[in-house]
Amino acid sequence: MEIFSLVFKILFTFALVLYVLYCVLMVVRVRILADTFKTDNTNRVKSFVLLNLFIAVIGSVLALIIVLLA
């Protein structure tokens, strides 16, 4: 049972790191698109994406702490 727990923690940590990486890449993509197409909502979209990144990082850190302590 101990091996299963260790493998689960490693896979879960890897999935959280990939999710945060995905959010960072989404920020870069939206910034490129916002610079390419000028609209009135450009700043709003950039702020929503940064908010999403912030929530993803905080949520991932909290989930990682809970899983590693369990």
Beta strands, then each sheet from edge to edge (+ up, - down):
end
